[in-house]
Structures are given as structure tokens and as C-alpha cells.
Amino acid sequence: IGLIIALIACKQNVSSLDEKNSASVDLPGEMKVLVSKEKDKDGKYSLKATVDKIELKGTSDKDNGSGVLEGTKDDKSKAKLTIADDLSKTTFELFKEAWQNT
């Protein structure tokens, strides 16, 4: 079961930016996500962000910063950040149990 946390008060920092290959996108709540400027071999844009010291990574069909990013905390619990297509809403989830394949 996931614990959903609103990111309104949560601050997010992006790990060292590579300005040649990526752009920083500002989101509500003083958050930023790093987006690759070019698509990968699968036609997706890479996403990277840090929330509460958790490094999150993901991919998106769009280059605006929307998409789903996932990461693992030190205690092995999982974290998931979902960013709406129009960047107006973000949802941060923490999962105490490991991901289950379905």
C-alpha cells in the first residue's frame, strides 16, 4: 500500500545539470525536473529529479517534464513521482513494500 504525499510543501533539487544535453523545468511547489533535450533510442525523453534526497529517474513521450519518475530510498522502500501532462499537478508516493510484478 502506498502512502501518497502532496508535494505542495516539498522542495526538490535536481542533481548536477548538464546544460548541453538537458533542460531544467520548473514545477509547482518550487520543484524542478531535469529533461533530456534529445530522445533516446526508444523515442523517449529521459527525466531526472531529487525529492527528499531520493534520486528519481524516468522517461516521457513529451519534452516538457511530464511523466513518471521512480527511485529507491536507503531503506529499500520505493518512491514514485507522477507529473501531469500540463505540469499543473504532481503526486509523490512512497511504498513500504517492494514493487510487485503483475
Residue pairs with C-beta under 8 A, 6 or more apart in sequence:
1 95
1 96
1 97
2 80
2 93
2 94
2 95
3 93
3 94
3 95
3 96
4 91
4 92
4 93
5 92
5 93
5 94
6 91
6 92
7 28
7 29
7 31
7 51
7 81
7 90
7 91
7 92
8 28
8 29
9 29
10 29
10 31
10 51
10 52
10 92
11 29
11 30
11 31
12 27
12 29
12 30
12 31
12 32
12 33
12 49
12 50
12 51
13 32
13 50
14 24
14 32
14 33
14 34
14 48
14 49
14 50
15 34
15 48
15 50
15 55
17 24
17 34
21 36
21 37
21 38
22 34
22 35
22 36
22 37
22 46
22 48
23 34
23 35
23 37
24 32
24 33
24 34
24 35
25 32
25 33
25 34
25 35
25 64
25 65
25 87
26 32
27 33
27 65
27 83
27 87
27 90
28 87
28 88
28 89
28 90
29 90
31 49
31 51
31 90
32 49
33 47
33 48
33 49
33 65
33 69
33 83
34 47
34 48
34 49
35 45
35 46
35 47
35 60
35 63
35 64
35 65
36 45
36 46
36 47
36 63
37 63
38 45
39 45
40 46
40 59
42 59
43 61
44 59
44 60
44 61
45 59
45 60
45 61
45 62
45 63
45 67
46 57
46 58
46 59
47 56
47 57
47 58
47 59
47 60
47 65
47 67
47 69
48 55
48 56
48 57
48 69
49 55
49 56
49 69
49 81
50 56
51 79
51 81
51 92
54 71
54 72
54 73
54 79
55 71
56 69
56 70
56 71
56 79
56 80
56 81
57 69
57 70
57 71
58 67
58 68
58 69
58 70
58 81
59 67
60 66
60 67
60 68
61 67
62 85
64 85
64 87
65 83
65 87
66 83
66 84
66 85
66 86
66 87
67 82
67 83
68 80
68 81
68 82
68 83
69 80
69 81
69 83
70 78
70 79
70 80
70 81
71 78
71 79
72 78
72 79
73 79
73 94
76 98
77 94
77 95
77 96
77 97
78 94
78 95
78 98
78 99
79 92
79 93
79 94
79 95
80 92
80 93
80 95
81 90
81 91
81 92
81 93
82 90
82 91
82 92
82 93
83 89
83 90
84 90
